[in-house]
Amino acid sequence: MPTTAHPAPEDGSPGYGDAFPKLLLVAPATATHSRLLHSLHLAGVAARPGGRDATGQKLFGARIVTDPASEWESLRPLVRAVVAFGADAWDASLRVLALEEAEFTHGESVAGTGDRPVTVVACLGLDDAALTDAMLADVLATGQRAAGLSWGCGGSAR
């Protein structure tokens, strides 16, 4: 599966990571992306523990966006799971995926129906002091499972 990883996408798209993602990460606060990338590295989805600008940084099977609507039309056939960081990202993700509104609770998930169902998983914001590394790892693991990504370079589990 080809990947694209660069700090400023040349095609003008606002996202960062794999061009063909199964897992979409909605993280509005770009200042917190280094924490997210470190956790994704531990999960086998990012090549390096550093931030976006780390030499050789790539995402495998995942893409980070600040706004889920920004690329949804092109990603719709690919994405199987979304992890939404914070209540605003949760609400925006449910709206973009046309899923019923649900109360934001860390670890909560909502699954769509149909021939290409997408699961949305709620996570506290990356800058929330209550979010521990273990909580973040658990939510990312839930997202990986829902997306069909195995540990180690995002290889397909399905």
N, C-alpha and C positions, 0 to 999 in steps of 0.2 A: 504494500500500500504506500504510494508516494506521500511524502510529507513536505510541508513547507514550514520553515521556521525562520523568521526574520523579525527584527524589532519594528520595522516600519514596512508593512506590506506594500510591494511595488504596484499592485493592482488597485490600490486605494481602499481595499476592504478593511474594515475596522478591527477584525479579529486577528488572533495570533495562534498559530499552531498548525495542525494537520489540515490539509485542504480537503480531506475526505474523512471527517470525524464521525465516530459512532457516539462519542461522549461530548456534550457541549457544556462548558462551564461558564455560568453567567456571574461575573465578578465585577461589579460596577467600579469599585475603588481600585484604580490601577496601581496605586501606591502599595497595595497589599499583594500584588501578583507574585512577588519574590517568595512570600510565605507559601502561596499556593504551589508554585513551581517546585519548591523544596519538598512539599508533601507528595506531589505528583512523581517526583524522582524516586522517593521511597516506595511508591506504589508501582514503579516500573513503567510509568507513562511519559516521564520527561527524561531526557538524556543526561542532564546535569542537575545538581541541587541548586545552582545559582539562578539568577533572574533571567529575564528575556535576553539580555545582552551577553550572557555568559557564552564564551567561545564553544561552539559545537552544540548549543542548546537546540533541541528539537522536541516536539511533542508527537507521540505515537498514538493515533486513534482518538485524539482529543483536540479541542479548540477552545480558546478563551475569548469571550466577547463581553463587552460592557453593556450591550443592549441586545437582547435576544431577537428583536425584530430586524436588526441590521443585516443579517445574512440568512434569516430563516427560510426564505423561499428557495434559495439554492441548496441549503443544507437539509431540508425536509426529507428527501429520500434516503439520507445517510444516517442521521442522528437517531439513536435508540433511547438515549437517556440524557437528561439535563440535570445538573446540580446547580441550584440557585442559591447564591450567597447573600443573605439578608432578605427582609420582608419585601422590599421594593422589587428585587430581582425575582422573587417567588411570584408576586402578583403579575409582573410583566411576563414571566415565562408562561404562566397559566393562561393569560390573555392571548399571547401570540399562538399558543398551541390549541386555543379554543377549548380549554378544559374548564370544568366547573370551578368556581372560586372555592378555595379551601383555606382554613385558618393556618397561618404560618406557625409552625412548631418545628424546632430543630429535629431532624431525622424523619420527619413526616414525608410520605411519598404519595403521589397521585399518578395513576397509570391511565393512559388513554386507551381507547378501544379501536377496533378496525384492523385492516390488513397490515399497517405499519404503526403499531402502538408505541408511544413514547412515554417513558416514566420520568416524572419530575421529582427530584429529591430536594428537600429544604435543608439549608445549613445556616447557622448563625453567620453574620458577616465576618469576614476574615480579620477585621480590625476590632471585633467584639472581644473584650477581655475574658468573657465567659467561655469562649471557644478554646478548648484545650487541643493539643496536638492529637491526642487519642480520639477525641470527638471528630476532628477533621478527617483523620484516617478512616474512621468507621463510615462516615458519609461518603467519602471518595470510594471506598470499597463497595458500598451499596450502588453507587453510580456505575462503577466498572462492571459489576455483575449484571445490572440492568442493561448496560450497553453491549454486553457480550465480549468485554475485553478481559484478557487474562493478565496476570502479572508478567512483567518483562516485555517492554517495548510495545505494549498494547495489543499484542497478538490476539486474534479472534478466538474466543472460547466457544463459538457456535459455528 
